[in-house]
Amino acid sequence: MSDPRRLGGVLLDPDVGRLGPDAWSITTGQLRSALAGSSAPLKARLLDQARVAGLGNLLVDETLWRARLDPARPAGSLTDAELRRLQRQIRSTVSDLFERGGSHRGDLHEERRRDGRCPRCGRPLQRRTIGGRTTYSCASCARAAGA
């Protein structure tokens, strides 16, 4: 295992029954179940490996930015159309960044800094702490999508 940031770990013989559905193959129904009724921030719920397995901080920021969803929004508040859009973006983002060589290869990644700007619209990115993690998002793009 190569982990230059030293954030990872290895667990031998883990109890995979405690994990949620794999992000790479999650269905809209599985995502709906993972988020249903939750007032927790969307980002925090997606980072919970018991809800959705395989998403880390950078992947969630990239996915929510691509889906034009506010990471602080209550997880259970998504409409059916937003759930479908998020499910498609989770799967495509995981696949895309795998092909590119990792979560640090996302479109948003280079702008994840205090003076960063949205790669899509050019407006300043918001920097917040959500679910205990530093979070970057574009309020303008999320608003434009009706989130």
C-alpha positions, 0 to 999 in steps of 0.5 A: 500500500502506498499512502503518501498522505498517511490517511489510509489503513489496512485491516486484515479480514474486516467484517464487510457485512458492516459496510454499505453498498459499494459506491461503484455499483450503488443503485438509486434504491440503495442510495435512497435507503442510505439517505432516507430520513436523515437530517445529517449533512449530505456529505457526512452521510456519504462519508459514512462507510456503513451507508455507502462504502468506498467514498472518501473526502475528495471523492465526495467533494468531486461527486457533489460538485459534479452533481451540483448539490450542496454538501451541507444540505440535509441528506434526506431532503433530496428529490427523486430527480436529485437522487437519480442524478447523485447516483449517476454521478457517484458511479461515474465519478468513481469510475472516471477518477479510477481511470485517471489514477485516483481521487486527487485527479478530479476536476475540482482538486486543483481548486481545493484551496482557500482562494480556489475558484469553481472550474465550471463557473469561475466563482469563488469556492466555499470552504467549510467543515462538514462532517469533520472534514474540510469541504469545498463546493460551489454555492452558485452552481448548486443554487443554479441547479435548484438545490 
